Amino acid sequence: MSDFKLDFHDTETAFADKSNAELKEKHRLFRMLNSPFLNSIGTGITKFALAIGLPVEGLIKNTIFEQFCGGETIEECDTAIKRLGSAGIGTILDYSVEGKATEEDFDRTKDEIIKTIDRAKNDPTIPFSVFKVTGIAPLGTLERMSSKKKLDAKSQAKCERIHNRVLEICEHAYDSGKPIFIDAEDSWIQDAIDRLATEMMERFNQERAIVFNTLQLYRKDRLEFLKESRRAASANGYFLGVKLVRGAYMEKERARAEEMGYPSPIHETKAGTDADFDEAIEYCLKHHETVAFVAGTHNEESTQKLARRMHELGIPPDHPNVYFSQLYGMGDSLSYVLAKNKYNVSKYVPYGPVTDAVPYLIRRAEENSSVAGHVNREVESIEKELKRRKLG
C-alpha cells in the first residue's frame, strides 16, 4: 500500500467560497441537525405547519432549503452551478419533487427532467443529469412489475407509459451527449427499474456510458448483481454505467421485511455494507475501461481509498470513467479537495418548489441524524474553519 493521501482536513480549501456569514449560518444549521432532539422537533413542526397551512415557506427557503437546494427553478440554480463550477465541481440538477400520483403529474415531471438535460447540454460544468423512476411512474405499478405477476390490461397500459417516459428521457440524454443516472429505489420496486435501466444501457451505451443504473450496496445481492451486469454488458457489446452508493432506505427496508415476514435484504451490520462497497469499487476499477462508475459517498475513508487505488493503478484523476459525487450542502471537505487535486467530482443539486421539496429536505435531515458521526464531522470541520478565520 502506498503512502498516497489527500488532505480532507484542509478547511481553507473546503470553504474557500463561503463568506463568514454563510459559514456561520451553515454552522448553526448543522449544529441543529447534530442534535437528535432539535432535529426531530424541527422536522415534526415543519410537517405539522405545512399540513395545517401555516405560512412557513419563507422560513424553510431561507434556512434548510437554501443549504441543501439550488433554487426553486433551473434558472435559480445558476448561482450554485457557477459557484461550484468555479471550484472545478460539476453540478447534477436533481428535480426533487416527490409524491405525485397522476399521469399528468408524471408527464410534467418527465418534461422537467428533459429540461435539466437541455440545461446540461454544451455546459461542461453539468456532467450528468438524473431522475427517479418513482417521479414518472405509480408505485403500485412498479411493485407489480417487480413481482413479475401477470398484469391486467390497465396495468399493462401503465407499464407502457412508464417505459415510454423512461425511453424519451434516455433518448434525449443520448441525443444531447449527456450521461444520465437512474436513481435507486426501495427493493420491492427495484427489479422493474433494473430491467428498464438494463434495456436503456443496451440501447444507448454502445459507444460510451450514457445511462447509469444505481446500486445500493447495503443490499446483500448488489455486489453479485454488479458482476452480472458487467458480464451482460460485455456479452452484448455495451458499456456499463453504475453509480455506487451505500443506500438510503435502511430502516424502511428492515421494517417492511419484518412486517411481511421475509428475510431482510439489507446487511446486518455497517461493516458488511462497507465491505461490499469497497469490493464494488475495486471491481469497477479493475474494469474501468468498459465500466464507467460514480462513487456517491460522504465517507472520508472510502473516498481516500478510491483516490489512493487510482494512484496505485496509474489511473489519472480525471479519467472520464471515474467520478466522485456528494450532495449539495454536505461533504464540502471531500468535494473541494478532490476538485483541487483534479479529480472528477460533482454535487447533486436538488431544486423545485419549496413545499414540494420538503419531503426531500426532511429525509435529508432524518438521514443526517441517523448516520453515526457524519453530521458531527461536518460540525467539526466548520468549527475548524471558523477558528482558522478567528471567528469562533
C-alpha positions in Angstrom: 0.0 0.0 0.0 1.4 3.4 -1.0 1.6 6.4 1.4 -0.5 8.5 -1.0 -3.1 10.6 0.9 -5.3 13.6 0.2 -5.8 16.2 2.9 -9.5 16.2 3.6 -9.0 18.3 6.7 -7.9 21.3 4.6 -10.8 23.5 5.6 -9.4 26.6 3.9 -10.0 24.8 0.5 -13.3 23.2 1.6 -14.9 26.6 2.5 -13.0 28.9 0.2 -16.1 30.2 -1.5 -18.1 30.6 1.8 -18.3 34.1 3.3 -18.1 34.5 7.0 -21.9 34.9 7.3 -22.5 31.8 5.1 -20.1 29.8 7.2 -21.8 30.9 10.5 -25.2 30.0 9.1 -24.0 26.6 7.9 -22.6 26.0 11.4 -25.9 27.0 13.1 -27.9 24.6 10.8 -25.6 21.6 11.2 -25.5 22.1 15.0 -29.3 21.7 14.9 -29.1 18.7 12.7 -26.5 17.2 15.1 -29.0 17.3 17.9 -31.5 14.4 17.6 -33.9 16.2 19.8 -33.8 19.5 17.9 -33.8 17.7 14.6 -36.9 15.6 15.4 -38.7 18.7 16.9 -37.8 20.7 13.8 -38.9 18.2 11.2 -42.1 17.5 13.2 -43.0 21.1 13.4 -42.3 21.6 9.7 -44.7 18.7 8.8 -47.4 20.0 11.1 -47.1 23.6 9.9 -47.4 22.6 6.3 -50.2 20.2 7.0 -52.4 23.0 8.5 -51.3 25.6 6.0 -49.1 27.8 8.2 -47.0 30.3 6.1 -43.6 28.7 6.8 -42.3 28.6 3.2 -40.2 31.7 3.7 -38.6 30.3 6.8 -37.8 27.0 5.1 -36.5 28.6 2.0 -34.1 30.8 3.9 -32.7 28.0 6.1 -32.6 24.3 5.3 -33.8 24.8 1.6 -31.1 27.3 0.9 -28.5 25.0 2.4 -29.4 21.8 0.5 -31.2 23.0 -2.6 -30.1 25.2 -5.6 -33.4 27.0 -6.0 -37.0 26.5 -7.0 -36.3 26.5 -10.7 -33.5 25.5 -13.0 -32.8 29.2 -13.6 -32.5 29.9 -9.8 -29.8 27.1 -9.7 -27.4 29.2 -11.9 -25.7 30.8 -8.9 -24.9 27.3 -7.4 -23.9 26.0 -10.8 -21.4 28.8 -11.3 -20.1 28.8 -7.8 -19.4 25.0 -7.9 -18.0 25.3 -11.4 -15.5 27.9 -10.4 -14.1 25.4 -7.9 -13.9 22.7 -10.6 -17.0 20.8 -9.2 -19.8 19.7 -11.5 -23.5 20.1 -10.9 -26.1 17.4 -11.3 -29.6 19.1 -11.4 -32.0 16.9 -9.4 -35.7 17.8 -9.7 -36.7 16.9 -6.1 -40.5 16.9 -6.4 -41.9 13.7 -4.8 -45.2 12.0 -4.1 -47.1 12.9 -7.3 -49.7 10.4 -8.4 -51.5 11.3 -11.6 -50.5 10.6 -15.2 -50.5 14.4 -15.8 -48.1 14.8 -12.9 -45.8 12.1 -14.3 -45.7 13.7 -17.7 -44.9 17.1 -16.2 -42.1 15.6 -14.2 -40.8 13.9 -17.3 -40.8 17.2 -19.2 -39.0 18.9 -16.4 -36.3 16.2 -16.4 -35.8 16.8 -20.1 -35.4 20.5 -19.4 -32.5 19.6 -17.0 -30.9 17.7 -19.9 -31.3 20.7 -22.1 -29.7 22.9 -19.5 -26.8 20.5 -19.2 -26.2 20.2 -23.0 -23.0 22.0 -24.0 -22.2 23.0 -20.4 -19.1 21.3 -19.1 -20.0 22.2 -15.5 -23.0 19.9 -15.7 -21.6 16.5 -16.4 -24.7 14.4 -15.7 -28.5 14.5 -15.4 -30.6 12.3 -13.1 -34.1 11.1 -12.5 -36.1 8.8 -10.2 -38.5 6.4 -11.9 -40.9 7.0 -9.0 -41.2 10.6 -10.2 -42.7 9.4 -13.5 -44.5 6.2 -12.5 -47.1 4.9 -10.0 -45.5 3.0 -7.1 -48.2 0.3 -7.3 -47.4 -0.4 -11.0 -43.7 -0.6 -10.3 -44.3 -3.0 -7.5 -46.5 -5.2 -9.7 -43.8 -5.1 -12.5 -41.2 -6.1 -10.0 -43.3 -9.0 -8.7 -43.4 -10.4 -12.2 -47.0 -11.3 -11.8 -49.3 -11.3 -14.8 -50.6 -7.8 -15.4 -54.1 -6.9 -16.4 -54.8 -4.6 -19.3 -55.0 -1.4 -17.2 -51.6 -2.2 -15.5 -50.1 -3.1 -18.9 -51.1 0.2 -20.3 -49.5 2.0 -17.3 -46.3 -0.1 -17.9 -46.1 1.0 -21.5 -46.5 4.7 -20.4 -43.7 4.2 -17.9 -41.5 2.6 -20.5 -42.1 5.4 -23.0 -41.3 8.1 -20.4 -38.0 6.4 -19.5 -37.2 5.9 -23.2 -37.9 9.5 -24.0 -35.7 10.8 -21.2 -32.8 8.4 -22.0 -33.0 9.0 -25.7 -32.9 12.8 -25.1 -29.8 12.3 -22.9 -28.2 10.3 -25.7 -29.0 12.9 -28.3 -27.6 15.6 -26.1 -24.5 13.7 -25.3 -25.1 13.9 -21.6 -25.0 10.8 -19.3 -28.0 10.3 -17.0 -28.4 8.5 -13.7 -31.4 6.4 -12.9 -31.6 6.6 -9.1 -32.2 3.5 -6.9 -35.4 2.9 -5.0 -36.9 0.5 -2.5 -36.0 -3.1 -3.1 -39.6 -4.2 -3.8 -39.8 -2.0 -6.9 -36.1 -2.1 -7.9 -36.3 -5.1 -10.1 -38.5 -3.2 -12.6 -36.1 -0.3 -12.5 -33.1 -2.6 -13.1 -34.8 -4.1 -16.1 -35.6 -0.6 -17.5 -32.0 0.6 -16.8 -30.5 -2.5 -18.5 -32.6 -2.1 -21.6 -31.7 1.6 -21.8 -28.0 0.8 -21.4 -28.1 -1.8 -24.1 -29.8 0.7 -26.4 -27.8 3.8 -25.7 -24.4 2.7 -24.2 -22.9 1.2 -27.4 -20.3 3.9 -27.8 -19.8 5.1 -24.2 -21.8 5.0 -20.9 -24.8 7.3 -21.3 -27.3 5.6 -19.0 -26.2 4.7 -15.4 -28.0 2.4 -13.0 -27.6 3.0 -9.3 -26.7 0.2 -6.9 -27.3 0.4 -3.1 -24.5 -1.8 -1.6 -26.3 -2.2 1.7 -28.4 -4.8 -0.2 -26.8 -8.2 0.1 -27.4 -9.1 -3.5 -26.0 -6.0 -5.2 -22.3 -6.9 -5.5 -23.2 -10.0 -7.4 -25.7 -8.0 -9.4 -22.9 -5.6 -10.4 -20.8 -8.5 -11.6 -23.7 -10.0 -13.6 -24.4 -6.6 -15.1 -20.8 -6.2 -16.3 -20.9 -9.7 -17.8 -24.1 -8.9 -19.6 -22.7 -5.6 -20.9 -19.6 -7.4 -22.1 -21.5 -10.2 -23.8 -23.9 -7.7 -25.5 -21.3 -5.1 -26.5 -22.2 -2.1 -24.5 -20.6 0.0 -21.7 -21.8 -0.5 -18.2 -22.7 2.7 -16.3 -23.2 2.5 -12.5 -23.5 4.8 -9.6 -22.4 3.1 -6.3 -23.9 4.2 -3.0 -24.3 2.6 0.3 -28.1 3.1 0.5 -30.8 5.4 1.8 -33.7 3.4 3.0 -32.3 1.0 5.6 -34.9 1.4 8.4 -37.8 1.3 5.9 -36.4 -1.9 4.3 -35.9 -3.7 7.6 -39.3 -2.7 8.9 -41.1 -3.9 5.8 -39.2 -7.2 5.8 -40.2 -7.8 9.5 -43.8 -6.8 8.9 -44.2 -9.1 5.9 -42.2 -12.0 7.2 -39.3 -12.2 4.7 -35.6 -12.0 5.3 -34.2 -8.5 5.3 -32.4 -7.8 2.0 -30.1 -5.4 3.9 -26.7 -6.3 5.5 -27.0 -6.8 9.3 -24.0 -4.6 10.0 -22.5 -1.4 8.6 -19.2 -3.4 8.3 -21.0 -5.7 5.8 -22.2 -2.8 3.7 -18.7 -1.2 3.8 -17.0 -4.4 2.7 -19.4 -4.7 -0.3 -19.0 -1.0 -1.2 -15.2 -1.3 -1.2 -15.3 -4.5 -3.2 -17.6 -2.9 -5.7 -15.2 0.0 -6.1 -12.3 -2.4 -6.6 -14.3 -4.4 -9.2 -15.1 -1.3 -11.2 -11.5 -0.1 -11.1 -10.4 -3.4 -12.4 -12.8 -3.0 -15.4 -12.6 0.8 -15.7 -12.1 0.8 -19.4 -15.5 -0.7 -20.0 -17.3 0.2 -16.8 -17.9 3.9 -16.1 -18.7 4.5 -12.4 -19.5 7.1 -9.9 -18.7 6.7 -6.2 -21.6 8.5 -4.4 -20.3 8.8 -0.8 -19.6 11.2 2.0 -17.4 8.6 3.7 -13.9 10.0 4.0 -12.2 6.6 4.3 -13.9 5.3 1.1 -13.1 8.5 -0.8 -9.4 8.3 0.4 -9.3 4.6 -0.6 -10.6 5.2 -4.1 -8.2 8.1 -4.7 -5.3 6.0 -3.4 -6.2 3.0 -5.5 -6.4 5.2 -8.7 -2.9 6.5 -7.8 -1.6 2.9 -7.3 -3.1 1.6 -10.5 -1.9 4.6 -12.6 -5.4 5.8 -13.4 -5.3 9.6 -13.9 -7.5 11.6 -11.5 -9.5 13.0 -14.5 -10.2 9.6 -16.2 -13.6 10.0 -17.8 -14.9 6.7 -16.4 -14.3 7.5 -12.7 -16.3 10.2 -10.8 -16.9 11.1 -7.2 -20.2 12.6 -6.0 -21.6 14.2 -2.9 -24.8 16.1 -2.1 -25.1 19.9 -2.3 -24.6 21.4 1.1 -22.7 18.5 2.5 -19.3 16.8 2.2 -17.5 20.0 1.1 -14.3 18.9 2.7 -14.3 16.0 0.2 -15.7 17.7 -2.9 -13.5 20.8 -2.9 -10.3 19.0 -2.0 -10.9 16.4 -4.7 -11.5 19.2 -7.2 -8.4 21.0 -6.2 -6.5 17.8 -6.9 -8.1 17.5 -10.4 -10.4 14.5 -9.7 -13.8 14.4 -11.4 -16.3 15.4 -8.8 -19.9 16.5 -8.8 -22.6 17.6 -6.5 -26.3 16.6 -6.6 -28.1 20.0 -6.6 -31.8 19.4 -5.9 -34.3 22.0 -6.9 -38.1 22.5 -7.0 -40.9 24.5 -5.3 -40.2 24.8 -1.6 -43.3 22.9 -0.4 -42.8 20.1 -3.0 -39.1 19.8 -1.9 -40.0 19.4 1.8 -40.2 15.6 1.8 -36.7 15.5 0.3 -35.4 18.0 2.9 -37.0 16.2 5.8 -35.4 12.9 4.6 -32.0 14.7 4.4 -32.4 15.9 8.0 -33.5 12.5 9.2 -30.8 10.6 7.3 -28.1 13.0 8.6 -29.2 12.5 12.2 -29.2 8.7 11.7 -25.7 8.4 10.1 -23.3 7.9 13.0 -20.8 10.7 13.2 -21.5 12.2 9.8 -23.0 15.5 11.0 -20.6 15.7 13.8 -17.7 15.6 11.3 -19.4 18.4 9.4 -19.7 20.5 12.5 -16.1 19.8 13.5 -14.9 20.8 10.0 -16.9 24.1 10.0 -15.7 24.9 13.6 -12.1 24.3 12.5 -12.5 26.8 9.7 -14.3 29.3 11.9 -11.3 29.1 14.3 -8.9 29.5 11.4 -10.7 32.7 10.4 -10.7 33.7 14.1 -14.5 33.8 14.1 -15.0 31.1 16.8 
